[in-house]
Amino acid sequence: MGGRMEIEERKRPGAVFAGFLAPFALLVATVLAFVEDVFADRGWRGGEYATAFVAVAVVSLVAGVLLKATAPQPWRSVGAGMVRAGLLGLVAAFAAVVVLLIALAQWRP
């Protein structure tokens, strides 16, 4: 019985990395699209890119939590990676807001 539990509880770093890489690539693609202003012809400004970035982070976080809670292995490991990417995206968005607020507080016109 002990050997069986070890197999079920085994960590899958490749699955965690794959779960992290997919939403992280979407976050990076969103930032690059903003830098290159890819959707300018469709009327996108900074707010749309910021909304897309936060949406990818939140959906990644929620999907990762759902996978960790309900799916069998190795999908739970994929969910763990998605949670990490979602948290990283939200922390990055929060840091960007903090930097913006500090810059606005120190701005003297």
Residue pairs with C-beta under 8 A, 6 or more apart in sequence:
8 73
10 73
11 77
12 73
12 74
12 77
13 77
15 74
15 75
15 77
15 78
15 81
16 77
16 78
16 80
16 81
16 84
17 81
18 78
18 81
19 64
19 67
19 77
19 78
19 79
19 80
19 81
19 82
19 84
19 85
20 81
20 82
20 84
20 85
21 81
21 85
22 82
22 85
23 56
23 57
23 59
23 60
23 82
23 85
23 86
23 89
24 85
24 88
24 89
26 56
26 60
27 53
27 56
27 57
27 85
27 88
27 89
27 92
30 49
30 52
30 53
30 56
31 49
31 53
32 38
33 39
33 49
34 46
34 49
34 53
37 44
38 44
39 48
39 49
50 93
53 89
53 93
54 89
54 90
54 93
56 89
57 85
57 86
57 87
57 88
57 89
57 90
57 92
57 93
58 86
58 90
59 86
60 82
60 83
60 85
60 86
60 89
61 82
61 83
61 86
61 87
61 89
61 90
62 86
63 79
63 82
64 78
64 79
64 80
64 81
64 82
64 83
64 84
64 85
64 86
65 79
65 83
66 79
67 75
67 76
67 78
67 79
67 82
68 76
68 79
68 80
68 83
69 79
71 78
71 79
